[in-house]
């Protein structure tokens, strides 16, 4: 027969792969939650402050794995959407939630991922 002049080396990490996958998923979910928290905090700083009811209505809702929504308003605070798009008294507060999201996601997102 022919002599094969090849060296090979095999590494097997399959046993640890499920554990690494679970840990990575947890870290990614946490990174998105921290980002959502920063968006909520920034939106709270940019939002109108008249009575404080709008600010206190801000919520972070988990929608699924690494999927969160930030919302302001509730049944009692029906004007939240309107204040987001329209505010003659305080025009600097327009689009407070969108601007917060844009600000955070345009920044250095590497700081949210900690391995």
C-alpha positions in Angstrom: 0.0 0.0 0.0 0.8 3.7 -0.2 2.4 5.5 2.8 0.4 8.6 3.8 2.7 11.4 4.8 0.0 13.3 6.7 -0.4 14.3 10.4 -3.8 14.8 11.9 -5.1 16.1 15.2 -8.7 15.9 16.4 -10.3 18.1 19.0 -13.7 17.2 20.4 -15.7 19.8 22.3 -19.1 18.4 21.7 -19.5 17.4 25.3 -19.2 21.1 26.5 -21.1 22.6 23.6 -24.6 22.5 25.1 -23.3 24.1 28.3 -21.5 26.9 26.3 -24.6 27.4 24.2 -26.8 27.9 27.2 -24.4 30.3 28.9 -24.0 32.3 25.6 -27.8 32.5 25.3 -28.1 33.8 28.8 -25.4 36.4 28.3 -26.9 37.6 25.0 -30.4 37.9 26.7 -28.8 39.8 29.6 -27.0 42.1 27.1 -30.2 43.0 25.4 -32.0 43.5 28.7 -29.2 45.9 29.8 -29.5 47.8 26.5 -33.3 48.0 27.0 -32.8 49.3 30.5 -30.4 52.0 29.1 -33.0 53.0 26.5 -35.7 53.2 29.2 -33.5 55.4 31.4 -32.5 57.7 28.5 -36.2 58.0 27.3 -37.1 58.9 30.9 -34.6 61.8 30.8 -35.9 63.0 27.4 -39.7 62.6 28.1 -42.0 65.4 29.1 -42.2 65.8 32.9 -45.4 67.8 33.5 -47.0 65.7 36.3 -44.6 62.8 36.3 -47.3 60.3 35.4 -45.8 59.7 31.9 -42.4 58.9 33.4 -43.8 56.6 36.0 -45.7 54.6 33.3 -42.5 53.5 31.6 -42.0 49.8 31.4 -39.7 47.2 30.0 -41.5 44.1 28.8 -39.9 40.8 27.9 -41.3 39.5 24.6 -39.0 36.5 24.2 -35.4 35.4 24.2 -33.3 38.6 23.7 -36.5 40.5 22.7 -37.7 43.3 24.9 -40.0 46.3 24.4 -39.9 49.6 26.1 -43.2 51.4 26.5 -44.7 54.5 28.1 -48.4 54.9 28.8 -51.2 52.8 30.1 -55.0 52.9 30.5 -54.6 55.9 32.8 -52.0 57.6 30.7 -53.7 57.6 27.3 -51.7 60.6 26.0 -48.3 58.9 25.9 -48.4 58.2 22.2 -49.6 61.7 21.4 -46.8 63.3 23.5 -44.3 61.2 21.7 -45.3 62.7 18.4 -46.8 66.1 19.4 -45.9 68.6 22.1 -46.2 72.3 21.4 -45.5 73.2 25.0 -42.2 71.2 25.1 -41.1 70.5 21.5 -37.7 69.4 22.7 -39.3 66.3 24.1 -40.7 65.1 20.8 -39.8 61.5 19.8 -38.3 60.9 23.2 -38.5 57.1 23.0 -37.2 56.9 19.4 -34.3 59.3 20.1 -33.4 57.2 23.2 -33.3 54.0 21.2 -31.4 55.6 18.4 -28.9 57.1 20.8 -28.2 53.8 22.6 -28.1 51.6 19.5 -25.8 53.9 17.6 -23.3 54.0 20.5 -20.7 51.4 21.3 -22.8 48.2 21.7 -19.7 46.2 22.5 -20.0 47.4 26.1 -23.2 45.3 26.4 -21.5 42.0 25.5 -19.4 40.7 28.4 -17.8 37.3 27.8 
